[in-house]
Amino acid sequence: MSVKNAAASETALLVVEQLAGNTYCVEALSRLPVIRGIHLCMKNQPAFIREAAHALKLLFRQNCPSLSEQMLSSEIVPHLLAVLGSRELLGVANPAAAKAEIVEALKSAAMDLQHGDRIAALLNNSQVWKEYKDQRHDLYLPAARLQAIAGAPTGSGLALTFGSADGRHTDGMFAPPPRPVPPPKPANR
């Protein structure tokens, strides 16, 4: 994630997103400078801010103190607050969704039992955070991610009210498998 190659950064973020769903994988990732890598990716590849924010959100939902410590040491919090405060996120497919993911990641990190107080102190000193912390951010998430959170069935009709839903990660993930079609009956002669 720390390289300036867009394809490598995107692939690394996608791998981290998948690993972040498993507590054991998050524990293993916490032994690596994963937050620093995500931070560098956000700086070097601004187009992937939304994906990086989603990966951060998933990582911090696992409540791993060493990741919160990495968040403090990598100084990513001021960068995330700067992204929240920026008017435009050039190259980001859905800036509102990216900001919503950042807010959720920061809220989860601030709940950490060991380092959450220090993170919360950084956040509470920010005027930008005061504008975002109490807003309802699920309104800005793409339909596929919102459906994955809510457990709602996927389908084309549901995406009409939520803007552009690429569904790249979760589309169809919660839909039941298709029913098998029985073979045609042989014709009687």
Secondary structure, DSSP 8 states (H G I E B T S, - for coil): --SS-HHHHHHHHHHHHHHTTSHHHHHHHTTTTHHHHHHHHHHH-GGGHHHHHHHHHHHHTT--HHHHHHHHHHTHHHHHHHHHH-S--TT-S-HHHHHHHHHHHHHHHHT-TTTHHHHHHHHHT-HHHHHHTTS--GGGS-HHHHHHHHT----GGGGGGSS----TTTTTTTS--------------
